[in-house]
Amino acid sequence: VYTDVKGASDLTSAQVIIAATEATVGSCYVWVTPVNGTIWLATDATGWSSSYTLGGGGTIQNSQCGVNVSVSGGVAAGNTYTLTLAMTFQGGYAGSKNVYGYATTSGGANSGWQALGTWNVP
């Protein structure tokens, strides 16, 4: 869940990393543009997957994880944007991971990376 005091429509990105550290390379790093539901997954190198639209068809994946875009979604209500991701993880990525969130606004403000909790990848 991402919150903006100017309203959810002010958010220009909602990002999440699921990894042992905040590292963006070699991790499960997802970037979403809330206003139009565009989603990307970081590649194994230093780039991004092709863009998809939340709720549209397709699955994006790298060596760590995959996102089923068809059943993933985002809902803006008031000051909050709730992002729901249908994710799978590769066997070699098993173990305890941290979940980090980051958001940016149209005015250029950002949240910085925030530790949101942990996830045990089976």
C-alpha positions in Angstrom: 0.0 0.0 0.0 1.4 3.4 -1.0 0.1 6.7 0.3 0.3 10.3 -0.9 -1.2 13.2 1.0 -2.1 14.8 -2.3 -4.0 11.8 -3.4 -3.2 8.5 -5.1 -3.4 10.1 -8.5 -0.2 12.1 -7.5 1.9 9.0 -7.4 4.1 8.5 -10.5 5.7 5.2 -9.4 5.2 2.4 -6.9 8.2 0.1 -6.7 8.9 -3.0 -4.8 12.0 -5.1 -4.2 11.8 -8.6 -2.8 15.4 -9.6 -2.0 17.9 -10.1 0.8 19.0 -6.5 0.4 17.9 -3.4 -1.4 20.0 -4.4 -4.4 18.2 -3.8 -7.7 20.3 -6.2 -9.8 19.8 -9.9 -9.3 16.6 -9.3 -7.3 12.9 -9.3 -7.8 12.4 -5.6 -8.6 9.0 -4.4 -9.9 8.1 -0.9 -11.1 4.5 0.2 -11.6 3.1 3.5 -12.9 -0.2 3.8 -10.9 -2.0 6.2 -13.2 -2.1 3.8 -16.1 -1.1 0.4 -14.6 2.0 0.0 -16.6 4.3 -2.6 -15.0 7.9 -3.6 -15.6 10.2 -6.2 -14.0 14.0 -5.7 -13.7 15.9 -8.0 -16.0 18.8 -10.1 -14.8 21.2 -7.5 -16.1 20.6 -3.8 -15.5 17.5 -3.2 -17.7 13.8 -3.6 -17.7 11.3 -6.0 -19.3 8.9 -4.9 -21.9 6.0 -3.0 -20.4 2.7 -4.7 -19.6 -0.6 -3.4 -18.2 -1.9 -4.7 -14.9 -4.9 -6.9 -15.5 -3.9 -7.4 -19.1 -2.5 -10.7 -20.5 1.0 -12.0 -20.0 3.6 -13.0 -17.5 7.0 -11.3 -17.0 9.9 -13.0 -15.4 13.6 -13.0 -14.7 15.8 -15.6 -13.0 14.4 -14.7 -9.5 10.7 -14.3 -10.0 7.7 -13.9 -12.2 4.6 -11.7 -12.2 1.4 -13.0 -13.7 0.2 -9.6 -15.0 -3.3 -11.0 -15.9 -4.3 -11.4 -12.2 -2.2 -8.6 -10.7 -3.7 -5.2 -10.2 -3.7 -1.8 -8.6 -6.5 0.2 -7.0 -6.4 3.9 -6.2 -8.8 5.2 -3.5 -8.4 8.5 -1.8 -4.8 8.9 -0.7 -3.8 5.3 -1.1 -2.7 3.0 -4.0 -2.9 -0.7 -3.3 -0.8 -2.9 -5.5 -1.5 -6.6 -5.6 1.0 -8.8 -7.4 0.5 -12.5 -8.3 4.1 -13.7 -8.0 6.1 -16.9 -8.4 9.7 -17.5 -7.4 12.4 -19.6 -9.0 13.7 -22.5 -6.9 17.2 -21.1 -6.6 15.7 -17.9 -5.0 14.3 -19.7 -2.0 14.8 -18.4 1.6 14.1 -15.4 3.7 13.8 -12.1 1.8 13.0 -8.6 2.7 10.3 -6.6 1.1 11.2 -2.9 0.3 8.9 -0.2 -1.1 9.6 3.1 -2.9 7.2 5.7 -4.3 7.6 8.9 -6.3 5.2 11.8 -6.9 4.5 14.2 -9.7 6.2 16.9 -7.7 9.4 14.9 -7.6 9.2 13.8 -4.0 10.1 10.3 -3.1 9.8 8.0 -0.1 13.3 6.5 -0.2 13.5 2.8 0.1 11.4 1.6 3.1 11.6 -1.8 4.7 8.0 -3.2 4.6 8.5 -6.7 6.0 9.8 -10.1 5.2 8.8 -12.9 2.9 9.9 -16.5 3.1 10.3 -17.7 -0.5 9.6 -21.5 -0.5 
